[in-house]
Structure formats: C-alpha cells, structure tokens
C-alpha cells in the first residue's frame, strides 16, 4: 500500500514563498504521474500541477510562472515538491499530493497553505 505524506504548508504573506513536499512510501519512479491538487474554501478541488514519469510537467494557468513541480527519487528520497513563489491570497487552500499508478490512485492527507497579511 502506497502512502503519501505532505508537509511544508503554513501561513505566509502575499508575495512570499513556500515549498511543499510529498514523501512516498514506495519508489516514485513507479508512478505513471504525480500531481498537486488544491481545494480552497467553498471551492472544488482543482489540479495545480503534474509531473509524469518522464518528467514532463503541466501547470494550471493560475500558477504558471509562479509554481514549479519537481521530484527527487535519487538516494531513495522518493519525494515530490511544489515550489510556490509570489504567493497570492487566492492560493489559500488545502494542497493534496496525488499519485497515479494504474489502476490505483493515491492521495495524501493534505497540508494547509494560507496566504494572508
């Protein structure tokens, strides 16, 4: 059973930065793709960014140029990251790590990001 554990959330001022981490219990190189989703207050869960097994990336328009998704499976780290810069109040949400290993879809428990002055 794969487990995903997010960390790195917190309170940050507008314009600030945070780096989220998603640590996987197994080798992330076995996943077809990994992704970050978020769910803001009163909103539906939405895709923020994804990275495939070949390291291709995709970003939602709202975060393009500000967020970077990357992964590190060297030295058994098995961790995916989301570097978030120039944060805005509208980035406030619970951020979830997701991993797809067909036919299974795995989720982390989420980490809260709050952008406020």
C-alpha positions in Angstrom: 0.0 0.0 0.0 1.4 3.3 -1.1 1.3 6.2 1.4 1.8 9.9 0.6 2.6 12.4 3.3 2.6 16.1 2.6 4.5 18.7 4.6 5.6 22.3 4.3 2.3 24.2 4.5 1.8 27.2 6.7 1.0 30.9 6.9 2.8 33.2 4.5 2.4 36.8 3.5 1.4 37.8 -0.1 4.5 37.7 -2.3 6.1 35.1 -0.1 7.3 31.6 -0.9 6.7 28.1 0.4 7.9 24.7 -0.6 5.6 21.7 -0.2 6.9 18.2 0.0 5.2 14.9 -0.7 7.1 11.9 0.6 6.1 8.5 -0.9 6.5 5.2 0.9 7.5 3.5 -2.3 9.6 4.3 -5.3 8.1 7.3 -7.1 9.7 6.2 -10.3 7.0 3.5 -10.5 4.2 6.1 -10.7 2.7 7.0 -14.1 2.4 10.5 -12.9 2.3 12.6 -9.7 0.4 15.8 -9.1 -0.6 18.5 -6.7 -4.2 19.5 -6.3 -5.8 22.1 -4.1 -9.1 22.9 -2.6 -9.9 26.4 -1.5 -12.7 27.4 0.9 -16.0 26.8 -0.7 -14.3 25.6 -3.9 -14.0 22.3 -5.8 -10.7 20.5 -5.8 -8.6 21.6 -8.7 -5.4 20.4 -10.4 -2.4 22.7 -9.7 0.5 20.9 -11.4 1.6 17.5 -12.5 4.7 15.7 -13.5 4.9 12.5 -15.5 7.3 9.6 -15.1 9.3 11.1 -18.0 9.4 14.4 -16.0 7.1 16.3 -18.4 5.1 18.9 -16.5 1.8 20.7 -16.7 0.6 23.8 -14.8 -2.8 25.4 -14.2 -2.9 28.8 -15.8 -3.4 30.4 -12.4 0.0 29.2 -11.2 2.1 29.2 -14.4 5.4 31.1 -13.9 5.0 31.1 -10.1 4.9 27.4 -9.1 7.4 24.7 -10.0 6.8 21.0 -9.6 9.8 18.6 -9.4 10.7 15.2 -8.0 13.7 13.7 -6.4 14.0 9.9 -6.4 17.7 9.8 -6.0 19.2 8.3 -2.9 15.8 6.8 -2.1 14.3 10.2 -1.2 11.1 9.4 -3.2 9.8 12.9 -2.7 7.9 15.3 -5.0 7.9 19.0 -4.4 6.0 22.1 -5.2 7.9 25.3 -5.0 5.5 28.2 -4.7 6.7 31.8 -5.3 4.9 35.1 -5.4 2.0 33.7 -3.4 -1.4 35.4 -3.6 -4.3 35.3 -1.2 -6.2 33.3 -3.8 -3.6 30.5 -3.4 -5.0 29.8 0.0 -6.2 26.2 0.1 -5.5 22.7 1.3 -2.9 21.2 -1.0 -3.0 17.5 -1.7 -0.4 15.2 -3.2 -1.7 12.6 -5.7 0.0 9.7 -7.4 -1.4 7.6 -10.2 -0.3 4.0 -10.6 -2.9 2.5 -12.9 -5.4 1.3 -11.9 -4.8 2.8 -8.4 -5.0 6.5 -7.5 -3.4 7.5 -4.2 -3.9 10.7 -2.1 -2.2 12.3 0.8 -4.0 13.8 3.8 -3.4 17.4 2.6 -1.4 20.4 4.0 -2.9 23.8 4.6 -1.5 26.9 2.9 -2.7 30.3 4.0 -1.6 33.4 2.2 -2.6 36.5 4.3 -1.1 39.7 5.6 
